[in-house]
Amino acid sequence: MSNITFWGLIASPYQLKMQALADHARLPWQRFPDQAGTAAAVSMFLKLRRARRLERVQRYPAYLPGVDEYPAVPYYTFDGKQFYYDSTGLALHIESMRLSTQSPLPGDPAARFICQLIDEAFDEFGLYMVHHQRWVTSASTNVMGAMTVREMRRLLPSFTRNTVADRLARRQVRRCPYLFSTAPEGFECGLPTGLTPPSRPGFPPTHELLDTAWRRYLTAMEQILSRQPYLLGERFTLADASASGQLGMNLVDGRAADLLLDLAPLTFQWLGMIRDGAHRNSTGEPVVTDALAPLLQCIVDTFIPLMRQNAAAYENALARGQRVFNEAAFDRGEALYDGTLLGLPFRSVAKSFQVVTWHALCEQWQALADRDRQQLTGQFPLLEDGLFTRQSARQGPGADPRQAASD
């Protein structure tokens, strides 16, 4: 198990995150279908499609049927037979199988919790910010459709590529409200209707919310990187992989990349360094320093309240008999809820996989020794002890999506 084959696209922040983890572990990797011949690409495509259909694709350390959802990309395999997904799962896989002399997660329990908190914040809320930057800020400059078709050229007849590129772009624009980016009514950007970020009846506009959050996260990153090379000191960790995967997605997005360079030059340089693999030389023990305070404040102001509101909405929807969540429910106009972030309103759909994420973080916080929790709350008073509490809107096993999946 010394080589990784990815099935993924560099348009995906989770693909970038996986590549950064593999580089840090010094694991040779290749990315299909782009770096494969036609026969190899087709063969793996068919194997993966069959594994997905039979629900044999795994998430390390455990797959939760009925809760977990297979993504379009990315996936990884060590042997070309057993496929896995989930970028954080890859980090746990590397650690558990001792595929690297340096784990992507800290050994110290307090530092490990902070690492996982930052990872999940970028994975869940960070995705909304950078997807918004790609399809709204960079509406007229992003090249995701053409770039993706170029990577998929082994699987696409040449005469279909322009059509596929256009359909991919239109699909992602159409999904903007599901991914938290809702335009104000009458929004225009000089593009055809199908490529103009949409508003949605009854949904408050969220462009200001996401633009404000993105800039705040970039300011926090700049403050950290002016004092230390990585988020947890001298060594690259899962936290860096997640942050660089999400923020690095915008390096190919024209206008967003220009803004990123202007607003956060240290972060821009850092993203390029990780993209080019220089982080594999980092050493030392990950530590939690006071430099993290601005980033943790962003997380407390955005990710944590979103997770708490989503969990409450999920539990309330279950109490009403709702059993469909995530994008399928969104498309039906079901399991919707209203909330606020940064003092601004939003409307979203209850997402079962985010409930699992939130419950896991709460469990990890509660599993810390008292001295570790006291260390973190003393160093960062904003991490008050009651913050990571599973507050149920109702009692009963259905409040846990892992249990609800078997109801």
N, C-alpha and C positions, 0 to 999 in steps of 0.2 A: 504494500500500500504506500508507494512512494511517488506515484504520479496521479494527477487529477485530470479528468476530462470534464469540462463544463459544457453544458448545453445552454447557451445564453447569448445575449446581445449587449453590446457596450452602451446602448441607450438606457439600460436598466441600472439604477443605482445599486441594486443588490448584487448584480454581476460584478460591478466595480469593487464592492465590498468583499466579495468572495476572492477575487483576484488579489486584492491587497492582503488578505489573510494567508493565501497560498504563498505569496511572495515572502511574507514575513517568516513563514515556516520553512522557506526554501524548498518547497515542493514544486517540482516541474509540472506545468499544466499546459493544456491546449484548450482552445475554445471552439466548439462545433456550433453551427455548421461552417462558420467563416474559415476556420483553419483546417478544414477537412476536404478531401477529395469528394467527388460527387457520390461514388458508391458508399464510402464510409459515412457520409452525411445522411444519405437516404436510409442506410441500415440502422443507424442510431435513432433517427427520427421514428422509424417503425417500432423499434424496441421500446422507446420511451412512450410512444402513444399506447402501445399494448399494456405496458406497466401501469400507466395512468388509468386506463379503462378498467383494469382488474384491481385497482387501488393497491398496487404493490410498491408504489413509490413511498419511501419512508422519510420521516423527519426525525433527525437524531435529537434527543434520545428516544422520543416516542411520537407516534402519529395518533391523532385523535379523530377517528371517523365521525363524521357528522358535524365537526367543528372546524377542523383544518380544511383549507381549500388549496387545491393545487394551483400554482401560478402559471402564467403563460411561459415565463422564464424567470430565473435560471434554475437549472438542476446540476447535480454533479454525480460522478461515478468514479470509483477506483478501479473497477474491473470490466466496465462496459456491460454489466449484467444487472447489478443492483443499483438503482437510482435513488438519490436523495434530493431533497429540496430544503430551503430555509437557510439564509446566510448566517444567522446566529447559531443554528444547528451545526454548520460547518466548523465554527470556532470550538464548540463543545466536542465535536468529533475529533478535531486535531488534538485537543487536550486529553481526551479520554484514551485515545489510541496512541498517545505519546508520539505523534508524528513529527514533533518539533522539539528541540532542546529547550525552547522557551514557549511556555503556554501563552496563548493570546489573552488569557484572563489572569488577574493578579492572584497570588496565593493568600495574601492578607484578606480576611473576610470583609472588613470595612471597605477596603479599596475595591474588592471584587463587586460589592453591591453598587458602589458608585459607577464602576465600569459598566455594569449591566443596566443601570438606570439611564446612563447617557446613550448606550446602545439602543435601548427600546425607544427613547425619546426621539432620536433621529430616524429610526426605522418607521415609527408610526406618525409622529407629527412632522418630522423633517421632510418626509415624502410629500406632504401636502404643500409645503413651502416651495420645494424645488420643482415639482410638477407644475405649479402655478407659474414659476419663473420661466419654464420652458414654453408653456402653451399660451400664456397671457403676455408677460413682459417681452418674450421673444417670439411672439406670434408670427411676425413677418421675417424672422431670421433663422428659426430653428430648422434643422435638416434631418430630424429624426426619421421621417418616412423614407427618404432616399438612403440614408445611412443604414437603416434596418434592412431594406431590400438588398442593398449591396452585400450585407453579411449573409443573407438568405439565398444568394444567387444560385447555390448548388441545388436548391429545391424548387426554384421558380423558372418556368420557361421565360425567355427574354421578352416575349410579346406581352406578358402579364405584369411586368415589374412596375411600370408607371402607374397602372391601375391599383396595384397592391399598395404602393407607396402613398397614393392619395387616400385610399381607404383606411390605412393605418393612422394617418394624421387625423382624418375626420373622426375616427373612433376615439382617439385620445382626447380630442377637443370635446366631443360629446360627453365624455366621462368626467369632465372637469368638476361639475357640481357634486358628483359622487366622491371625488377626491378633494372636496371642501372648497373649491374655487368657483364661486357663483358670481357672474357679472351683474352689474346693475342693469335694469331694464333700459333698452335702447343703446347698449354698449356697441361701439363701432371701433374697428381697428384697420379699416381699409382692405379687408379680406372678404372673400365670398362667405355666404352665410354658414356653410358647413365647416369653415375654418375659423369663424369668429367665436371666441369663448362665449358660451351661452348664459343667459339668465334663466331662472326657473320660477314659475308662478308660486308665490307664497314663500320663497326662499330669500332671506336678507342677502344683499351683496356682501361678499367676503374678501374682495380684492384688497381693500385697505388693511384688513386684519392680517392677511398673509404677507403683504409687503412690509408691514410694520414688524411682524415677527421675524421675517428673514433678515431684515437689517439689524434687529436686536441680537439675533444669534451670531451674525457676522461680527458685530462689535465685540461680543463676548469672546469669540474665537481669536480675534486680534489681540485682546488683552491677555489671553492665555499664552499665545504663541510669541508674544513679546517677552515672555519670562521663561519659557521652557519649550523644548522641541516637540513634545507630545502632550496629550491631554492629561496623562497621569505621569508626568515627569520626563524621564530620559528614555523610556521604552515605549514602543508602539504596542497598543492593546486593541481589544475588540472595540473599545470606545472610539479609537481613532479610525478603525476600519469602517464603522458605521457613519461617522461624521464625514469622512472623506468620500465614501461611496455616494452619499446623498448630495453633498455640496459639489462634489466633483462631477456629477451628472451634468451640471450646467456649464462646464468648460467648453462644450461643443454647441452651445445655444446662442451664439452671436451676442445679442444685446445683453442677455443675463451675464454672460462671461465678461463683457466690457464693464458692466456695473460692479461685478464681483471684484475685478481688478482695481477699480476706482475706490470702492468702499473698504476693501479688505485685502490690501496687497500682500501682507504676510500670509494670510490664509490662501490666497491664490497661488503663491509660491509653494506653500506646504502641500497643496493638492497636487501640483505638478510633480513634486518630489515623490509623493507616494505613488502616483500613477506610473512613474518611471522606475519604481522599485528600490529607491535608496533607503527606505525605511527598514529593509531587511538587515541592515547593519546596526540597528539600535540595540542597546544593552542596558542592563541595570534592573533594579526592582521597581515596579510601578508603585507610585506613592500618590496620596491625595494631598494636594497643596492648596493653600488659600487662593491661588490663581483661578481655581475652578468656580469661585463664588458667583461671578457674573453669568456663567453658563448655567449653573444650577438654578439661579434666579429665573432665567428664561424658561427652564424646564418646569419649575414650580408654577410659573404664570401661564403656561400653555399646555404642555403634555399632561401634567397631573390633573388639572381640572377637566381636561377633555376626557381622560380615562375614567374619572369619577362620574362625570355626567353620562358617558356612554354606558357604564356599568349599570347605573340606575335606570336608564332608558331600556336597557336589555331586560332587566328584571321586571320592569313594569309591563313591557310588551309580552313577556312570558305569562304574566298574571292574566293578561287579556286573551291568552290562547294562541299568541303568535308563535309560529315555528319556523318561519323563513326569515333570514336576516341577511346582512351584507348587501352585495350589489344586486342580487336577485330580488330582495325586498325593496331596495331603492327603486329599481325599474318599475315595480308595481305600485309605488307610492305607499308602501307599508313600513311599519316599524320606524317611522320618522319621529324625531324629537327636536325641540328647540333648546338652545343653550346660549351661553355667552363666554367669550374669551377676550382678554385684554379690554374688557368693557364694551365689546362689540357683539351684536347678535349673530347667530348662525343657525342653520337647520341642517341636520344630518340624519343618517340612518344608523340604527343600533348595529354594531359590528361584534359578532360573537368572538372572533379571534382576538379582538382588542380586550375583551373581558378576560380571556385566558391570560393575556400578557399582563394585565393589571393585577389579577389575582396572584399570579406567580411572583410579581414584584412585592406585593404585600406579604406573601408567605416568606420570601427571602429576607425582608426587613424583620419580620417577627422571629425568624430563625437566628438572627444575629445574637450574640452574647450581649448582655446588658452593657458591658464595658465598650463594645464596638458601637452600639447605638449611641451611648453617651459621648463617645469620641466624636461621632459625626454630628450630633446635634450641638455639641459644644463648639465644634469648628465652624459649623454652618447652622446657625439658629433657625434659618428658614426651613430646614428639614425637621420640623417639629414632629414629635413622636406620634401624634395622632394623624399625620398626613397619610401614612401608608396603612389604611384601615379599610377592610372590606365592609362597606356599609350597604346592607341589603335593604331594598325597598319592600321586600317580603321575606318570609321565612320559608324554608323547605329546600329540598335538593335541587329543584329546577333553577334556583338562582345561580348555580354553577353550570356554565355551558357544557362542561365535560359530562355532567350528569344529564342535562337536558337532551344531549345528543342521543341518549339511550332511552328517553321517555317514550 
